[in-house]
Amino acid sequence: MYRPYHPPADPIVVRDLTQQQEEMRTRVRIEPLHAEPTFIAGCDSSFPTPETILSVFVLLRYPTLELVEKVYHVGPVTVPYVPGFLAFREAPNLLKAYEKLQQKPDVIMVDGHGIAHKRRMGIAAHLGVLLDTPTFGVAKSLLTGKFEDPAPRPAAGRRCSTKAN
């Protein structure tokens, strides 16, 4: 995957963002959903230009997956790309898109990591804390650790959410 060159991040900025992630991590809860969801959402951001961020939420009825709403927000990029701190770059614009939803989701799928992050505070966990809503990360690449395929077995009754206290 091609990524444009970004100069090294300011060590003071990295220190401050790390402290914010450490504090937010104390507010993450991992627990079963309290009820079957009625509405689920997916969200992602892209960068149509180097100065512009486009964030989208798609809301579906569960379990039919009928499209209920789709909203977006376009804004300026205010934080440079710093590996491990994607949430600080994308979350503010995602929150503005989320505010436009008429119906709020019971669960949010986030394009990025949740607790599978080196500080256990990827963008999915970050949004879960800020929105006080169950979230989970749906990342395209492994950020940290190693992965082994789980043994084949039914997953009935097993649910997990990342939610703020």
C-alpha positions in Angstrom: 0.0 0.0 0.0 1.4 3.4 -1.0 1.5 6.1 1.7 2.8 9.5 1.0 5.8 10.7 2.9 5.1 12.4 6.2 7.8 14.1 8.2 8.5 12.6 11.7 6.0 13.6 14.3 6.9 16.1 17.0 7.9 14.1 20.1 5.9 16.4 22.3 2.8 15.9 20.2 3.3 12.1 20.3 3.8 12.3 24.1 0.6 14.3 24.6 -1.5 12.0 22.2 -0.1 9.0 24.0 -1.3 10.4 27.4 -4.7 11.1 26.0 -5.0 7.5 24.7 -3.8 6.1 28.0 -6.5 8.1 29.8 -9.2 7.2 27.3 -8.3 3.5 27.6 -9.4 3.5 31.2 -12.9 4.3 30.0 -13.2 1.3 27.5 -15.5 -1.5 28.6 -15.5 -4.9 27.0 -18.8 -6.6 27.7 -21.7 -8.5 25.9 -24.4 -6.4 24.2 -27.4 -6.1 26.5 -29.8 -6.9 23.7 -29.9 -7.9 20.0 -29.1 -4.7 18.0 -31.9 -3.1 15.9 -29.6 -0.7 14.0 -26.0 -1.2 13.1 -23.7 1.3 11.4 -20.4 1.3 9.5 -18.1 4.3 9.2 -15.0 5.3 7.4 -13.0 8.3 6.3 -11.1 9.2 3.1 -9.0 12.1 2.0 -10.2 13.4 -1.4 -7.4 16.0 -1.2 -4.4 16.3 1.2 -6.3 19.1 3.0 -9.8 17.5 3.0 -11.4 14.7 5.0 -14.6 13.0 4.0 -16.3 10.9 6.7 -19.3 8.6 6.1 -21.8 6.7 8.3 -24.1 4.1 6.8 -27.0 2.9 9.0 -28.6 -0.5 8.5 -31.6 -2.2 10.1 -30.5 -5.5 11.7 -30.8 -8.3 10.8 -32.3 -7.5 7.4 -29.4 -5.1 6.5 -32.0 -2.7 4.9 -30.4 0.7 4.3 -31.9 3.2 6.7 -29.6 6.3 6.3 -26.3 7.4 4.9 -24.7 10.7 6.0 -21.4 12.3 5.4 -19.4 15.3 6.5 -16.5 17.0 4.6 -14.1 19.1 6.6 -10.5 20.3 6.7 -7.7 18.0 7.8 -6.5 19.5 11.1 -4.1 16.8 12.4 -1.2 15.3 10.3 -0.9 11.6 9.8 1.0 10.0 12.8 1.2 6.2 12.9 -0.8 4.9 15.9 -2.8 8.1 16.3 -5.3 7.8 13.4 -8.2 8.5 15.7 -7.0 12.1 16.4 -7.0 12.7 12.6 -10.3 11.1 11.7 -12.5 11.0 14.8 -13.5 14.7 14.9 -14.9 14.6 11.4 -16.5 11.2 12.0 -18.3 12.7 15.0 -19.7 15.5 12.8 -21.0 12.9 10.3 -22.5 10.9 13.3 -24.4 14.0 14.5 -26.3 14.0 11.2 -27.8 10.6 11.8 -31.5 10.8 12.5 -31.5 7.3 14.1 -28.5 6.4 16.3 -27.0 2.8 15.9 -26.8 0.2 18.6 -23.4 -0.9 17.3 -20.8 0.7 15.1 -18.3 -1.0 12.8 -15.3 1.2 12.3 -12.8 1.0 9.5 -9.7 0.7 11.7 -8.5 -1.0 14.9 -10.2 -1.0 18.3 -8.3 -2.7 21.1 -6.1 -4.6 18.6 -3.8 -1.5 18.8 -0.4 -1.2 20.6 -2.0 1.0 23.3 -5.3 -0.8 23.1 -6.9 2.4 21.9 -7.4 2.4 18.1 -10.0 4.5 16.3 -12.9 2.1 17.0 -12.2 2.1 20.8 -11.7 5.9 20.6 -15.1 6.4 19.0 -16.8 4.0 21.4 -15.5 6.1 24.3 -16.5 9.4 22.8 -20.0 8.2 21.7 -20.6 5.9 24.6 -21.7 3.3 22.0 -20.6 -0.2 21.4 -18.0 -0.3 18.6 -15.6 -2.7 17.0 -12.8 -2.3 14.6 -12.8 -3.8 11.1 -9.2 -3.2 10.1 -7.7 -4.0 6.7 -4.2 -4.8 8.1 -2.6 -6.1 11.2 -1.2 -3.3 13.3 0.4 -5.3 16.1 0.7 -8.8 17.4 0.1 -12.0 15.4 -3.0 -13.7 14.2 -4.0 -17.3 14.2 -7.3 -18.5 12.6 -9.7 -19.6 15.3 -10.8 -23.2 15.5 -14.1 -23.8 13.6 -17.0 -23.6 16.1 -20.3 -21.9 16.3 -20.2 -18.3 17.7 -23.8 -18.3 18.9 -24.3 -16.2 22.0 -20.8 -14.7 21.9 -20.8 -11.0 21.5 -18.3 -8.3 22.4 -18.5 -4.5 22.5 -16.2 -1.7 23.2 -18.1 1.0 25.1 -17.3 3.8 27.4 -18.0 3.6 31.2 
